[in-house]
Amino acid sequence: MQSRSINDFTLQYVFRAATDPRQHVWIQCAAINLLASLALDAFAAVAGKRLEQPRAGDDLFVRRRAILLVGQKLAQRPALVGLLDTARRDPSPYVRQALAEALTQADDDSLVRLMPMLLREDITPQVRAAATLQIPALLARPALADHLRAWLTTLLTEEDDPFVLKVALTVIAQVPALPLWRADPERRRQWTAYFLPSIEALHLSSPSLPVRRYAAMTRETLWCQSDDRRLQWLQDLQGRLSRCPPGRSIRLPRRLLQGWEQAEIGRLLAVASQQDFGLDLEKTWTGWRLWRGHVFRRRLWRMLHEFRHPSPDKRQGFLHTLGRVFHGHRRAPSAILAELAETKVPGEPLHFASEGGWRPYLPLVDEFLSALDQIFPVKPVSIHSAEGVTEITPPHTIMARLMAAFKLSWRFERYAHLRNWHEDGQQTPSAYLRAMTELGFAIRFQPYGDAPDAQVRRFFPAGFALTGLEFDWWPGLRNYFFSVFENTLPELILFTAMALLAFLIRHLYLNRQIHQARARLPLVIGGWGTRGKSGTERIKAALFNALGYSVVSKTTGCEAMFLHGPAYGQLREMFLFRPYDKATIWEQHNVVRLASKLGGEVFLWECMALTPAFVRLLQRRWMRDDFSTITNTFPDHEDLQGPAGINIPEVMTNFIPEQGYLFTSEEQMRPILSAAARPMGTPLRGVGWMESGLLAPDVLARFPYQEHPDNIALVLALADELGIPQDFALKEMADRVVPDLGVLKVYPTAPLATRRLEFVNGMSANERFGCLGNWQRTGFASHDMEAEPGVMLSVVVNNRADRIARSRVFAGILVEDISADQIMLIGSNLHGLQGYIRESWQTHAAGLSLWPADGSTPAQALAGIARRRRVVHTATHARARLAAMLAGCGIAGTETILAAWDTPADLAAAIRASGSAEADAIIDYAERDRLSLTEYAEFAQRLSALDAASARDAALDSAFRELVWRWLERRLLVVEDYYASGNQIIDILCHATPPGFKNRIQGIQNIKGTGLDFVYRWQAWDTCHRACALLQSQEPEVARQGLATLASFQEFGLLCEEHVKTVIATVKAAPQAQNEHFQSELNIIAARLDRAMQEVREQMTVTRASGWQERLFAGIESFLDAGDAIKRRKISNRIYQDLTNERISYARAALELQALNKRQKGGWLLQALQQWKQRRSS
């Protein structure tokens, strides 16, 4: 019927569109889809051609659609199964993921032949995981049952990728919950019995600790699902818990607990709490009560901690004297709800990336304190987790318990630090529980299986209020109101009433304005979170721009911006003017009205508020989102949202819309968001490790920067809810996104004076978890200095004086978490940052010793610290570094020069004889390495007679700490000038790099201030590098495009000079450049480069004046700046008004707003005077 509804001419057009790669990718996809419905033979021919001849670029989206259609048409045309073999060899992992889905429609023989190839042989983990996820859909075929079980067993025993293993475990746990399996208990028992041995083997022997923990939770889930009685009990309990708010309790009827062993109840509670709040079972005189979530009460330890750690950045209006209180004698902690970065509040559940959790089997210090809250009789407390049962028995005598409670409260922070053991520490894993046994506790761990996980067993020892300020306010108030020298009371009352009335009228008017503007916006989507919110808003904007809607997106990333794209138009970036660069919630009012005037159909906004009251006002009163997204709830801004990690999501619940839809990629704290969304009638849809892990690498590589997979998965979930196809969303987000200044991006390597500089922009990761994640993702954490002696690692820390809490966090990161050859400090309050580094060092040094608890000898401990601090401590490494310098500078005769290493004078003479311009620098760095080597050798000589059994020498330990501190201090490079330009910082980095070396530089902490121009220089280099790549193309049209870009380029700098000169010299002799126009343009570019570099070097040598004239002008400017600020505000309003009236272009508006932002940073009065003098002289 369909095939007869169109004529042959139309069908031929559809066929040509389906085979023509020059057509738009979505036209090709639509044409192939039409052929599948109208002409199956033609579709088979086209699909075969596209799959057999894969092209680069967007063709992967066409092939993916084609293979999905092949799967849908297999029932009508079985011969299409041959195309599945072709697709298995496709170069795109994204296409092979679609093959896994298409295979579910194939016949049994084809599936048995092809599916194992995807499950076991495919080189991409995301493809193997996608194939694993198709197994539940195949269980309805009885003939495949044995094959499916065998495939899953093979995965559990042979797979080595942690992500694929977790997906396989998830699939195994999901199968008994399928509708067809719920009614068949025997089938569920057989399924559990079949996989339990493999899961337990994975739990005990997997090299990945997160996989071990996940295997334990999967085992417990299967244990529950394999028995109808347990499953019904758990479902009954979960129904009751859904009506219990966090921090509260419910009464459990006696019939629910009758006939159950207490240990079995605890184990079921542990299953219920895996992805929810923790549960405490308490027996009272009225019956059994079950507490859901953490309960907080005043605790002595917290009051002592806050008294000992006064700080001006503590959250105001918040009770800082609370600690956790646990109830009852049987508990099941949550497997999640841990903070991902350590905050100032000790004793919080802390997530360990190496373990994939917070070790719920290891009791918190608060749990030991709660166990002491017993009078008589004293009973043991059982803590159930997926690993087993941890039993705590408090001291039996009341005096012993009181003394233990006092010691725990007095030294709470020390005990919490012992619990947070990590692999790089020098304490033993069992130090925490050993300290607890010294307080009189008896601790016992009982695994559910025959043997405990060795990585769990290592933690268990073998064998076993300020007063408020008062002031007298009444006399002053009385004198003011009743004094004869002031206004009379009736006049003051009248004046106050009129001022209050004007204030109310103005606010009513402004509220009416924003409500009217909001009513004119058809779709509003808000976004918030600790990390990635700006990037998420930008890819949302790209998605809706691709759909053809008029989009306005307010984003407050590194700089305040909004994006605007008219219907079917290009998405552009525009500055938001902020007086004195300070944000207020009235900015939201102005942008919403602007979006309404611009005719926005979709309004996207990033929440800039931090305090709960303002967040609630923006969301619940003003915006009333249709959809909202929360990226994550990592610890940050603890002074406003903390102080502990669990307080952050509690504040973020204020962003949940009423009667809307909420999407989140937060995993650890999701139960808090879910519990808050339920009473507001807002469904919550979460994405997590699986959704982000399934994103194919070739699709992620399409983004112009390293966008976090979690953010992409979050927007894909939103797109799915709106009915937008996943492949369309992925392609258009990558193609249309306008990157933020602070996105994680690796810039091209720039040649500079025989050095090679590579910059990784991680400055937007302004909290610990994000910073360390970037450090690992970009390969800094895994770099081996001995394997790559010619590569050094540097960190540029851009500090801000108004971010004290953040400065303290990053000082700790520099001391404890990351190792670099150079640590450059730029920005403001650098003296304060250096003080915080010293404070962090003193805390860290207290745990350093030449006699670590792991049994290493002093010599081994010294070598380990030297490697971790990237110190040259072997002669082989020192010679390798010298060889790398010589090779990088193009110096011949390396072996001859290296032979003179033992004689410094001969070595220097040999290097100078090479005639290299960098000879003196090479000699200097070689001598530095020799000094480091000598210093290490001398200290190692003092340790040569010691072993692990030697008595600890306090003086030697102290000398060891001083040595390590010198190693760290030498790496600090402080740029005191807050106004240093980006080129000046790059020049300093170049001279701090050994000649011939490659310096991998990562920027961290902040981007505003000194770091802003530094990043702009790298952006300019990126643009220049792309233009040079186009210029060197063999295709004349592409080369002309590069020539035009380079000819109009205005931001030449130190990074560009050598590369551009080399490219120009190369291209001049190229065939495409052999014409007069091309050669003249190259000469003009070379001349402009020379002039630009002369100006750059002149600016770099200018020293800021500090005489009385500058101070005078600065004082006058500060006095006049209030009036100029009003003028700037009026000009910005006029620019926005002209933009909405189409009286000014986007480019002109952006330039004018950028000039206004630059003017308010200072110096405008002196600049105006200089311009006036120039006009007078001319």
Long-range contacts (C-beta under 8 A, 24 or more apart in sequence): 2-37, 2-38, 3-38, 3-39, 6-38, 11-38, 11-39, 11-42, 14-38, 15-39, 15-42, 15-46, 18-46, 19-46, 19-49, 19-50, 21-55, 21-59, 25-58, 25-59, 25-61, 25-62, 25-731, 26-728, 28-62, 29-61, 29-62, 29-65, 32-62, 32-65, 32-66, 32-69, 33-65, 33-69, 36-69, 36-72, 36-73, 40-73, 40-76, 40-77, 43-69, 43-73, 44-77, 44-79, 44-80, 44-83, 47-80, 47-83, 48-83, 48-86, 51-83, 51-86, 51-87, 51-90, 52-86, 54-90, 54-91, 54-92, 54-95, 58-731, 60-92, 60-94, 60-95, 60-698, 61-727, 61-731, 63-87, 63-90, 63-92, 63-95, 64-92, 64-94, 64-95, 64-98, 64-727, 65-727, 67-95, 67-98, 67-99, 67-102, 68-98, 68-101, 68-102, 70-102, 71-101, 71-102, 71-103, 71-104, 71-105, 71-106, 72-102, 72-105, 74-102, 74-105, 74-106, 74-107, 75-105, 78-107, 81-106, 81-107, 81-110, 84-110, 84-114, 85-114, 88-114, 88-117, 88-118, 92-696, 92-698, 93-122, 93-124, 93-126, 93-127, 93-696, 93-697, 93-698, 94-696, 94-698, 94-699, 94-727, 96-122, 96-124, 96-127, 96-130, 97-126, 97-127, 97-130, 97-694, 97-696, 100-127, 100-130, 100-131, 100-133, 100-134, 101-130, 101-134, 103-131, 103-134, 104-134, 104-137, 104-138, 108-141, 108-143, 108-144, 111-138, 111-144, 112-144, 112-147, 115-151, 116-151, 119-151, 119-154, 119-155, 120-154, 120-155, 120-158, 120-159, 124-696, 124-697, 125-161, 125-163, 125-164, 125-693, 126-163, 126-693, 126-694, 126-695, 126-696, 126-697, 127-696, 128-159, 128-161, 128-164, 129-163, 129-164, 129-167, 129-690, 129-693, 129-694, 130-694, 132-164, 132-167, 132-168, 132-171, 133-167, 133-171, 133-694, 135-171, 136-171, 136-174, 136-175, 136-178, 139-175, 139-178, 139-180, 140-180, 149-194, 149-195, 152-195, 153-194, 153-195, 153-198, 156-195, 156-198, 156-199, 156-201, 156-202, 157-198, 157-201, 160-207, 162-208, 162-210, 162-211, 163-689, 163-693, 165-202, 165-206, 165-208, 165-211, 165-214, 166-210, 166-211, 166-214, 166-689, 166-690, 167-690, 167-693, 169-199, 169-202, 169-211, 169-214, 169-215, 169-218, 170-218, 170-690, 172-199, 172-218, 172-222, 173-218, 173-221, 173-222, 173-225, 176-222, 176-225, 176-226, 177-225, 185-226, 185-227, 185-228, 188-225, 188-226, 189-226, 189-227, 191-222, 191-226, 192-222, 192-223, 192-225, 192-226, 193-226, 195-222, 196-222, 200-449, 203-449, 203-453, 204-451, 204-453, 204-454, 209-354, 209-355, 209-356, 209-455, 210-355, 210-356, 210-357, 211-356, 212-453, 212-455, 213-335, 213-355, 213-356, 213-357, 213-386, 213-387, 214-356, 216-386, 216-387, 216-453, 217-274, 217-335, 217-386, 219-386, 219-448, 220-267, 220-270, 220-271, 220-274, 220-386, 220-448, 221-271, 221-274, 223-267, 223-271, 223-448, 224-268, 224-271, 230-264, 230-268, 233-260, 233-268, 234-268, 234-271, 234-272, 237-268, 237-269, 237-272, 237-290, 238-272, 240-290, 241-272, 241-276, 241-279, 241-290, 241-292, 242-678, 244-290, 244-292, 245-292, 245-675, 246-277, 246-292, 246-293, 246-294, 246-671, 246-672, 246-675, 247-292, 247-293, 247-294, 247-295, 247-296, 248-291, 248-292, 248-293, 249-282, 249-289, 249-290, 249-291, 249-292, 249-327, 250-289, 250-290, 250-292, 251-286, 251-287, 251-288, 251-289, 252-281, 252-287, 252-288, 252-289, 252-290, 253-287, 254-287, 254-288, 257-288, 262-330, 262-382, 263-382, 263-389, 265-330, 266-330, 266-331, 266-332, 266-382, 266-384, 266-389, 267-384, 267-389, 267-448, 269-330, 269-331, 269-332, 269-384, 270-332, 270-384, 270-385, 270-386, 272-332, 273-332, 273-333, 273-334, 273-335, 274-334, 274-335, 274-336, 274-386, 275-334, 275-335, 275-336, 275-670, 275-671, 276-334, 276-671, 277-334, 277-337, 277-671, 277-675, 278-331, 278-332, 278-333, 278-334, 278-337, 279-331, 279-332, 280-326, 280-327, 280-328, 280-330, 280-331, 280-332, 281-328, 281-329, 281-330, 281-331, 282-327, 282-328, 282-329, 283-328, 283-329, 289-327, 289-328, 291-327, 291-328, 293-671, 294-324, 294-337, 294-646, 295-324, 295-325, 295-326, 295-327, 296-322, 296-323, 296-324, 296-325, 297-322, 297-323, 297-325, 298-322, 298-323, 299-323, 299-324, 299-325, 299-366, 299-369, 299-409, 300-409, 301-347, 301-365, 301-369, 301-408, 301-409, 301-410, 301-412, 302-345, 303-465, 304-409, 304-410, 304-412, 305-345, 305-346, 305-412, 305-413, 307-466, 309-344, 311-344, 311-805, 312-804, 313-638, 313-639, 313-804, 313-805, 314-639, 314-643, 315-638, 315-639, 315-640, 315-641, 315-642, 315-643, 315-647, 318-643, 318-647, 320-643, 321-465, 323-347, 323-366, 323-369, 324-364, 324-366, 324-367, 324-370, 325-366, 325-370, 325-373, 326-366, 326-367, 326-370, 326-371, 326-381, 327-370, 328-381, 329-379, 329-380, 329-381, 329-382, 330-381, 330-382, 330-384, 331-367, 331-381, 331-382, 331-383, 331-384, 332-383, 332-384, 332-385, 333-360, 333-383, 333-385, 334-360, 334-671, 335-360, 335-385, 335-386, 336-667, 336-668, 336-669, 336-670, 336-671, 337-646, 337-668, 337-669, 337-671, 337-672, 338-645, 338-668, 339-634, 339-635, 339-644, 339-645, 339-646, 339-648, 339-668, 340-634, 340-635, 340-645, 340-668, 340-769, 341-634, 341-635, 341-645, 341-767, 341-768, 341-769, 341-809, 342-420, 342-635, 342-768, 343-635, 343-638, 343-642, 343-643, 343-644, 343-645, 344-638, 344-642, 344-643, 345-642, 345-643, 345-644, 345-645, 346-412, 346-413, 346-416, 346-417, 347-412, 347-413, 347-415, 347-416, 347-419, 348-644, 348-645, 348-646, 349-645, 350-420, 350-645, 351-668, 352-422, 354-422, 354-423, 355-455, 359-419, 359-459, 360-385, 360-386, 361-385, 361-386, 361-387, 361-388, 361-390, 361-445, 361-456, 361-459, 362-390, 362-419, 362-432, 362-433, 362-459, 363-390, 363-392, 364-419, 365-408, 365-412, 365-415, 365-416, 365-419, 367-392, 368-392, 368-404, 368-408, 368-436, 368-439, 368-441, 369-405, 369-408, 369-409, 371-441, 372-401, 372-404, 372-405, 372-408, 374-401, 380-442, 387-447, 387-448, 387-452, 387-453, 387-456, 388-445, 388-446, 388-447, 388-448, 388-452, 388-456, 389-445, 389-446, 389-448, 390-443, 390-444, 390-445, 391-443, 391-444, 391-445, 391-446, 392-441, 392-442, 392-443, 393-441, 393-442, 393-443, 393-444, 394-440, 394-441, 395-439, 395-440, 395-441, 400-440, 401-440, 403-439, 403-440, 404-439, 404-440, 404-441, 407-439, 408-439, 421-459, 424-868, 425-847, 426-847, 426-848, 426-849, 426-852, 426-853, 426-854, 426-861, 427-847, 427-852, 427-853, 428-853, 428-854, 429-458, 429-459, 430-458, 430-459, 430-460, 430-461, 430-462, 431-853, 432-459, 433-459, 433-460, 433-461, 434-461, 437-461, 437-464, 510-589, 511-621, 513-589, 513-593, 514-589, 514-592, 514-593, 514-622, 515-622, 516-596, 517-592, 517-593, 517-595, 517-596, 518-592, 518-622, 518-623, 518-624, 520-596, 521-592, 521-595, 521-596, 521-600, 521-601, 521-602, 521-603, 522-601, 522-602, 523-549, 523-601, 523-602, 523-603, 523-626, 523-627, 524-603, 524-604, 524-605, 524-623, 524-624, 524-625, 524-626, 525-602, 525-603, 525-604, 525-605, 525-625, 525-626, 525-627, 525-628, 525-629, 525-718, 526-604, 526-605, 526-606, 526-607, 526-619, 526-623, 526-625, 526-627, 526-628, 526-629, 526-655, 526-657, 527-604, 527-605, 527-606, 527-607, 527-628, 527-629, 527-630, 527-631, 528-606, 528-607, 528-615, 528-628, 528-629, 528-630, 528-631, 528-652, 528-655, 529-629, 529-630, 529-631, 529-632, 529-633, 529-652, 529-666, 530-631, 530-632, 530-633, 530-634, 530-635, 530-636, 530-648, 530-767, 530-770, 531-631, 531-632, 531-634, 531-636, 531-708, 531-764, 531-765, 531-767, 531-769, 531-770, 532-631, 532-632, 532-708, 532-710, 532-711, 533-606, 533-607, 533-631, 534-558, 534-606, 534-740, 534-742, 534-764, 535-707, 535-708, 535-711, 535-740, 535-743, 536-629, 536-631, 536-711, 536-714, 536-715, 537-604, 537-605, 537-606, 538-563, 538-737, 538-738, 538-739, 538-740, 539-707, 539-711, 539-712, 539-715, 539-733, 539-737, 540-604, 540-629, 540-715, 540-718, 541-565, 541-571, 541-604, 541-737, 541-738, 542-571, 542-732, 542-733, 542-734, 542-735, 542-736, 542-737, 542-738, 543-715, 543-719, 543-724, 543-729, 543-732, 543-733, 543-736, 544-602, 544-604, 545-569, 545-571, 545-732, 545-736, 546-728, 546-732, 546-733, 546-735, 546-736, 547-724, 549-601, 549-602, 550-598, 550-599, 550-600, 550-601, 550-602, 551-600, 551-601, 551-602, 551-603, 551-604, 552-591, 552-594, 552-595, 552-598, 552-600, 552-602, 552-603, 552-604, 553-603, 553-604, 553-605, 554-588, 554-591, 554-595, 554-603, 554-604, 554-605, 554-606, 555-606, 555-740, 556-583, 556-606, 556-608, 557-606, 557-740, 557-741, 557-742, 557-764, 558-740, 558-741, 558-742, 558-763, 558-764, 558-1007, 558-1008, 558-1012, 558-1015, 559-741, 559-1008, 559-1012, 560-587, 561-740, 562-591, 562-594, 563-738, 564-598, 564-600, 564-1146, 566-598, 566-599, 567-601, 571-736, 571-738, 572-738, 572-1146, 572-1150, 573-738, 573-1150, 574-1139, 574-1146, 574-1149, 574-1150, 574-1153, 575-1150, 575-1153, 575-1154, 575-1157, 576-1153, 577-1128, 577-1129, 577-1132, 577-1135, 577-1153, 577-1156, 577-1157, 578-1157, 579-1125, 579-1128, 579-1129, 579-1160, 580-1125, 580-1160, 581-1008, 581-1157, 581-1160, 581-1161, 583-608, 585-609, 585-614, 585-617, 585-618, 588-618, 588-622, 588-623, 589-622, 590-1136, 592-622, 592-623, 594-1136, 594-1140, 597-1140, 598-1139, 598-1140, 607-655, 610-637, 610-640, 610-641, 611-640, 612-641, 612-651, 612-654, 615-651, 615-652, 615-654, 615-655, 616-654, 619-654, 619-655, 619-656, 619-657, 620-654, 620-657, 620-658, 623-657, 624-657, 624-658, 624-660, 625-657, 625-660, 626-657, 626-660, 626-661, 627-657, 627-660, 627-661, 627-662, 627-663, 627-718, 627-721, 628-655, 628-656, 628-657, 628-660, 628-661, 628-662, 628-663, 629-662, 629-663, 629-664, 629-714, 629-715, 629-718, 630-655, 630-662, 630-663, 630-664, 630-665, 630-666, 630-673, 631-664, 631-665, 631-666, 631-710, 631-711, 631-714, 632-664, 632-665, 632-666, 632-710, 633-666, 633-668, 633-669, 633-672, 633-673, 634-767, 634-769, 634-770, 635-767, 635-768, 635-769, 636-766, 636-767, 636-806, 637-805, 638-805, 639-805, 645-669, 646-672, 649-673, 653-677, 656-680, 656-682, 657-682, 658-682, 661-685, 661-721, 663-687, 663-714, 663-717, 663-718, 663-721, 664-714, 665-692, 665-710, 665-711, 665-713, 665-714, 685-717, 685-721, 687-713, 687-714, 687-716, 687-717, 691-716, 691-717, 699-730, 699-734, 702-730, 702-731, 702-734, 702-735, 703-733, 703-734, 703-737, 704-734, 704-737, 704-739, 704-745, 705-739, 705-743, 705-744, 705-745, 706-743, 706-744, 706-745, 706-746, 706-777, 706-778, 707-737, 707-743, 707-744, 708-744, 740-764, 741-1007, 741-1015, 741-1019, 742-1007, 742-1015, 744-774, 744-777, 744-778, 746-778, 747-1018, 747-1021, 747-1022, 748-1021, 748-1022, 748-1025, 749-998, 750-1021, 750-1025, 750-1055, 750-1056, 750-1058, 750-1059, 751-1058, 751-1059, 751-1062, 752-986, 752-990, 752-1054, 752-1055, 752-1057, 752-1058, 753-918, 753-990, 753-995, 753-1058, 754-888, 754-889, 754-890, 754-918, 754-995, 754-996, 755-888, 755-990, 755-993, 755-994, 755-995, 755-996, 755-997, 755-998, 755-999, 756-888, 756-997, 756-998, 756-999, 757-986, 757-989, 757-990, 757-993, 757-998, 757-999, 757-1001, 757-1055, 758-998, 758-999, 758-1000, 758-1001, 759-1001, 759-1002, 759-1003, 759-1018, 760-1000, 760-1001, 760-1002, 760-1003, 761-1003, 761-1015, 761-1018, 762-1002, 762-1003, 762-1004, 763-798, 763-1003, 763-1004, 763-1005, 763-1006, 763-1007, 763-1011, 763-1015, 764-1007, 765-1004, 766-803, 766-806, 766-1005, 766-1006, 767-806, 767-809, 768-809, 768-810, 768-812, 768-813, 768-817, 771-810, 771-813, 771-1004, 771-1005, 772-813, 772-817, 772-818, 774-1002, 774-1004, 775-817, 775-818, 775-1002, 778-1002, 780-818, 780-820, 780-1000, 780-1002, 781-818, 783-1000, 785-821, 785-867, 785-870, 785-877, 786-874, 786-876, 786-877, 786-880, 789-877, 789-880, 789-881, 789-883, 789-884, 790-881, 790-884, 790-885, 790-887, 790-888, 790-996, 790-997, 790-998, 791-997, 791-998, 791-999, 791-1000, 792-821, 792-822, 792-993, 792-994, 792-997, 792-998, 792-999, 792-1000, 793-819, 793-820, 793-821, 793-822, 793-870, 793-999, 793-1000, 793-1002, 794-820, 794-821, 794-822, 794-823, 794-824, 794-989, 794-992, 794-993, 794-999, 794-1000, 794-1001, 794-1002, 795-820, 795-822, 795-823, 795-824, 795-1001, 795-1002, 795-1003, 795-1004, 796-824, 796-826, 796-985, 796-989, 796-1001, 796-1002, 796-1003, 796-1004, 796-1011, 796-1014, 797-823, 797-824, 797-825, 797-826, 797-827, 797-833, 797-1004, 797-1005, 798-826, 798-827, 798-1003, 798-1004, 798-1005, 798-1006, 798-1007, 798-1008, 798-1009, 798-1010, 798-1011, 798-1014, 799-825, 799-826, 799-827, 799-828, 799-829, 799-830, 799-832, 799-833, 799-1005, 799-1006, 800-827, 800-828, 800-829, 800-1005, 800-1006, 800-1008, 800-1009, 801-827, 801-828, 801-829, 801-832, 803-1006, 804-832, 806-1005, 806-1006, 807-832, 807-833, 807-836, 807-1005, 808-836, 808-839, 808-840, 810-1004, 810-1005, 811-836, 811-837, 811-839, 811-840, 812-840, 812-843, 812-844, 813-1004, 814-840, 815-840, 815-841, 815-844, 815-968, 816-840, 816-844, 819-868, 819-869, 819-870, 820-870, 820-971, 821-870, 821-971, 822-971, 822-973, 822-989, 822-992, 822-993, 822-999, 823-971, 823-972, 823-973, 824-973, 824-974, 824-975, 824-985, 824-988, 824-989, 824-992, 825-972, 825-973, 825-974, 825-975, 826-975, 826-980, 826-985, 826-1010, 826-1011, 826-1014, 827-978, 827-1006, 827-1009, 827-1010, 827-1011, 828-978, 828-1009, 828-1010, 830-974, 830-975, 830-976, 834-972, 834-974, 837-972, 841-965, 841-968, 845-961, 845-964, 845-965, 848-957, 848-960, 848-961, 848-964, 849-952, 849-957, 849-960, 850-943, 850-946, 850-952, 850-953, 850-956, 850-957, 850-960, 851-948, 851-950, 851-952, 851-957, 855-948, 856-948, 857-943, 857-946, 857-947, 857-948, 858-943, 858-946, 858-947, 858-948, 858-950, 858-956, 859-940, 859-943, 859-944, 859-946, 862-936, 862-939, 862-940, 862-943, 862-960, 863-940, 865-964, 866-936, 866-967, 869-964, 869-967, 869-968, 871-932, 871-936, 871-967, 872-929, 872-932, 872-933, 872-936, 873-932, 873-933, 873-936, 874-933, 875-901, 875-933, 878-926, 878-929, 878-930, 878-932, 878-933, 881-925, 881-926, 881-929, 881-994, 882-922, 882-926, 882-929, 884-994, 884-996, 884-997, 885-918, 885-922, 885-925, 885-926, 885-994, 885-995, 885-996, 885-997, 886-911, 886-914, 886-922, 886-996, 887-996, 888-995, 888-996, 888-997, 889-916, 889-918, 889-922, 889-995, 889-996, 890-916, 891-916, 904-930, 916-995, 918-995, 918-996, 921-994, 921-995, 922-994, 922-995, 922-996, 925-994, 925-995, 935-963, 939-963, 975-1010, 977-1104, 978-1009, 978-1010, 979-1010, 979-1104, 980-1010, 981-1013, 981-1099, 981-1100, 982-1013, 982-1014, 982-1015, 982-1016, 982-1017, 982-1018, 982-1053, 983-1017, 983-1053, 983-1054, 983-1096, 983-1099, 983-1100, 984-1100, 985-1010, 985-1014, 986-1014, 986-1017, 986-1053, 986-1054, 986-1055, 987-1054, 987-1100, 990-1054, 1016-1051, 1017-1051, 1017-1053, 1017-1054, 1017-1055, 1018-1055, 1020-1051, 1020-1052, 1020-1053, 1020-1055, 1020-1056, 1021-1053, 1021-1055, 1021-1056, 1023-1049, 1023-1051, 1024-1049, 1024-1051, 1024-1052, 1024-1055, 1024-1056, 1024-1059, 1024-1060, 1025-1059, 1028-1059, 1028-1060, 1028-1063, 1031-1063, 1031-1067, 1032-1063, 1032-1066, 1032-1067, 1032-1070, 1033-1072, 1034-1072, 1035-1072, 1036-1072, 1039-1067, 1039-1070, 1039-1072, 1039-1073, 1040-1078, 1043-1078, 1043-1081, 1043-1082, 1043-1085, 1046-1085, 1047-1081, 1047-1084, 1047-1085, 1052-1088, 1052-1089, 1052-1092, 1052-1093, 1052-1096, 1053-1092, 1053-1096, 1054-1093, 1054-1096, 1056-1089, 1057-1089, 1057-1093, 1060-1085, 1060-1089, 1061-1086, 1061-1089, 1110-1166, 1113-1165, 1113-1166, 1113-1169, 1114-1162, 1116-1165, 1117-1162, 1117-1163, 1117-1164, 1117-1165, 1117-1166, 1120-1165, 1124-1159, 1124-1164, 1125-1160, 1128-1156, 1128-1159, 1128-1160, 1131-1156, 1132-1156
